Each structure stands twice: as structure tokens, then as C-alpha cells.
Amino acid sequence: MTKSYLLAFITLAALSGSAYPQTPASDFDWGGATVYFVITDRFCNGDTANDVNYGRIVDYGSERLNAATFHGGDFKGMLKKANEGYFTDLGIDVVWMTDVYEQIHGWMSGSGPVNDFPHYGYHGYYPLDYTRIDKNYGTVDEFRELVDTLHSQGIRVMLGANLNDPGYPTLLDAVQTGFADTRLTEAEAAQHRRDWSYDDFYAGRLGWKGWYDRGWIRMPDENWDENNPLEATLYGMPDFKDESDEPVAIPAFLHAKWDRESKADGAWNNPSALQYRKDQEWSPMRYLIAWISSWVEEFGIDGFRCDIVENVRTGRWKELNQACNAALDRWRAAHRDSPASEWTDRFYMTGDFDNASIDYKPGYADAGFSSMVNFFFPKHGDLDNIVYTWQAYADSVAAHAGWHPFNYLNNSYHRDADMSRMIDCATTLILAPGVAQVFYGDETGRELSEARLNVDSDQAFRSDMNWAHINEAQLRHFQKLGQIRRSNPVIGTGWQHTIDTHTCVRYNGSDTLLIRLRPDLGRAISVDGIFNDGDTLTELYTGQTAKVADGCVTFSGYENDIAIIKRE
């Protein structure tokens, strides 16, 4: 503890008459939320009738080749688990779903130029049409029921927002929308071709024409500075021109697609987005922001994770944030029967900024962000050093109102956690200040798929949820900690005072809580100056109670190297 911090601590203690200063308690706070990040397609298949759509091929005969096909997970499967109480049992505050927008119908080269497997948009990162839900996930009504059910459980819903680029143009999409002559039938275009090259197709044959035109897209063949993230074409994709204020027309292939879709196809249309299918005197960003924010207005979506934010000018993210806040206000006003209409928190935005830590980013805070995903949260379950990391995170929370760490062990691009030590890893994450993001299957022992043998081994991180082979002890640990965290917001948002290598105190206006790691069986824990002699304390993980005597408390046993102690 620094001298200035200690002085402030002593001063506040003197003023409050307690070791821990008091401030008004708050309700839900995004800054201390437990977030469950799920790839919808890989979570739970609730309706096998929607597994194959748009002429996509889902089974190429092996797990390696099926690394990035659609696997069947859908809204009905997520709803089933929500109704079973799966998310509430984990103490989840926010369900973050991968993007639900209709994805490109065809495949892209897996592993880039190697093209060793077909790569579809099962993960939601390859949008084709922002005004519709992808049929593989389910209908608009099914999505609405899922969001409404989660809201009724007090759980907020977060999606992804991408202002960087559309999905890739594929052979199948070219045949179906007519934007290019591929000289292939639809069935031929659907088949994966090892000799196909995106660059040869789009640059060589099409000359960067037929998909989005140059008014929309920053083409890779133009003289851009690839070392400048605001000009670089991400992974060779044609990026949206976020710098442009010039009006553009909606691409012809989208108009053709919408004209071809029958009225019977309306079950997948986002009603709030249909008004934005008309050509306007709008820039590319204005169309995108209108399309994306329409999901907030239609369904009451509560937040977005924004993709690779440094590739888009902060002013555009600010425009998106303003549009989403206005849309959320309209949704709340129009849905007074929903408990979520009573929520007063503003629309939430976090983002991926390459190699971001917990550092405060004032430009992004001004644009409406409350965090950047923290790439550097420790991944090894080190209980002998984590208290000091927690102190730095708590100090960061205290230093910048409305800004906080967004911590994770694993996510869709990184499987960095030591999977043999997930009990301790869970302890370090779920008891950390700031947001705790749980990646689907971290809690159940989900293993890597055979896709780990492909050149692009990241696909193996996105294996199917292991419902038939759950690590029950690991799941119970996540559930216990998640419930404790949700019932004690001080864990995520409170101040911290570090006592020693294994001990710290979290405190706010209504709670004081002591966390002891690696407690010794039979040895008393000092609570002097934190709780008073005669106080009855509860060890929250085991449920035991004991009275304080001579500044100490002793419990008969501990589980998983944790003691979480609170006054009754």
C-alpha cells in the first residue's frame, strides 16, 4: 500500500468510525458483472429441423473438416437451458451471444491460403445481412422468447457489433445473389474446393466488383498504409470506409436478395430493421449503425462487444453508442410489461483492442465504452500471487468511475488457461474485481476438438458443449463462486485492502467481506479490525458459521483452498 493510499484509507476510516469507509449501496453494476460468453451454434441443439439452410454443407465426413461448419446450436437450445436454470445456477448476470445476424451462406478458405477446411460463419463474425437472423439459429420469435426469458431472470443480453467489415464474398453467395458469374451450379458452389482462392476470385476474376463497391469498401488493392490500423484491411478483408461521409446506395446484391425472399421468409426478418432497407443519402457507417442499433430497438439488447475497435475511428463508435442508447430507451418505453423496462443502466459497450490490459482509455471512454477486454488476466490459477493482481484491478476500478477491467480465462480466440487447474483458475477469475467473463464450457471441462490438428487450430477452442461428459466437481465450483459473487456485488465493484499474500478485504457501503486463500485447517484466521469480537461470521463457500473471539475466527474445514467470510 502506497503512503498516499494509506493516508486516504486512514482518513476515511476515521470519518466513518469503521475500518472500511461507507458509501451508498448500488443495484446491478456492469462493472462487477459475471458474463457468460456463448457461441450459440456450439452450445445446445434444441431444434434439429433448422440445422441445414441456404444450401450449406454441414458434414464433410470428419471432425477436422467439420471444424468450422454449422453444428446445430440454436435459440431453442439456449432457451431450454435458460428454463432449466443453467445460467441462474451459475450466478450469471449477462449472457453474451455471438452475433445472430444472417451470415454468408458459403464457405471461406480455412487457414487462409492453406484452405485445409471450409470455414463458415457459424460464429457470427461473417455477416451477410444485418436485417435478418440466420436461419441456423432460429426465428425472430424464438430469439425474442429467449431474450425475454433471460430478462425475466434478471439477466442482461449482449451481442457483437462489427463496424469493420462484412463477411467474405463466397462462391455460393455469388450464385445465389447473382453478384458474379462463377460458372458453377449452386450444388457445385456449395462444395468445398481446396484449389479455390479468395484473392484470385475477388481480386483476379471480379476486380473487386459486384459485392460492395468502392464507395462502401476500402479495397485491398488501393494505396493504404497497412501499418495504420485505421487504413489496414483486416486479414485481407475489404473493410468498410468508416472515414467516409459520402452518400452511397445499398449494394445491388442486397436489394436482389431482399426482392427474391418471399413473404413466407418474414419469420427471420428483424421488423425494426426493415425501414432501413431503402436507399438513403447516407454514408456507409450510417447504414451500418442503423441496422445494428435496430436489434436494440426490437429486442431490448443491453450491450455490445465491439470487434477490434482500433480499426474504426472512435467517433463512429460514439455514434453507435448514442444510437443504441436512444434505441434502448425506445424499447423500454414500448415494453412496460417487461421487468427489463425498469432497468436504468445505460447501454453497455466493451471492445477488443489488441493486447489491451486494464489501462484506462479516455478516448474510448468518451465514445461510450466502459471497458476493453483484458488480454492479460493471469491464466494459471496462481493462488499465491493473485491477491496483488486483484489489488491493482480494484485500484483501477476506484480510480476511474464507469471504467473497469473485463477479465477472462478463455474466449473464442484464446484458450490460454491451464485446463488442468480450472478450479484455481475459476477462483482467481470469479473473485476478481471487474467483469468476470466465463467462456462456455470452462465450467464443465469442455475439451478441444480434433480441429486442433488443422493449421488454424483456434477452431478447436470452439468445440461443441460437452453436455454428456460434464466435470461435475468443476461445474459445482463455478456455480458456488458465481452465486456468491452475484449475491455479494462488493466482490466485483468494492474497494480492496490487501492484508498479506493470501488475504484481502473487499468493502463498500453495505458490505465488508474477507477473502482468504489457502486457509490452514485448524489455524485461526485473524479478522482483527475488520470484524468485532462476538460477531457471528459465515464462511460463504461451505456455509459454516463461527463467532469472533480475540480478533480471530476458526472454521472446522475448507474446500478448494478458499475462505470467503462475511458478517451475518
FENBEL-V179811 format. One line per field, one symbol per residue. phi: phi as a letter, one per 20 degrees, with the letter a starting at -180 (. if undefined). burial: 1 if it has 9 or more other ideal C-beta (glycine too) atoms within 8 Angstrom, else 0. A space follows every 50 residues. Layout:
phi->???
burial->???
//
This chain:
phi->.ffffffffffffffemcfcfdcffcegcgfcfdddecegfdebeebffd fcbmmfddcdobfffegcefdofbfffffgffffnffffemfecdddfge fgegeeddffmmfflebedeegenecfdbfecefffepegffffffffff gfemdeccddccdeaefffdffffffdmebeemcffffffffcfeecgff ffeffemmcndeeffedeffeeedefedgecfeflmffefeffedffcef ggffgfffffffffeffdffgfeffdeefcedfgfffgfffffffffedm geaceeelffecffffffffffffffffgffffecfeefffefdffgdcc bedglfdeffdgfffffofdacgefdfgddmefecfgffgfffffffffc fncbfcebecbfdcdefffecfffgfgfffeefnfddeegngedngefef ffefgefggffdffgefecfffffffffffffffffecggfecffcceeb gdcbcdbbfccccddcelfefndfdfcfndcegnfeddeffenfcaefcl mcccdfacclmccddbff
burial->00001100100110010001100000011111111111111111111001 10001111010001111111111111111111000011111111111111 11111111111001111111111111111111111111110111111111 10101111111111111111111111101100000100110100011101 11100101001010111111000100000101110011111101000101 10111111000000000111011101100001111111111111111111 11111111101101011111111111110111001001011010001111 11100101001001101111111100111011101111111111111001 00111111111101001100111111111111111111111111110011 10010110111110110001000110111111111101111111111100 01111111001111111010000010100110001011111101111100 111110010111111100
//
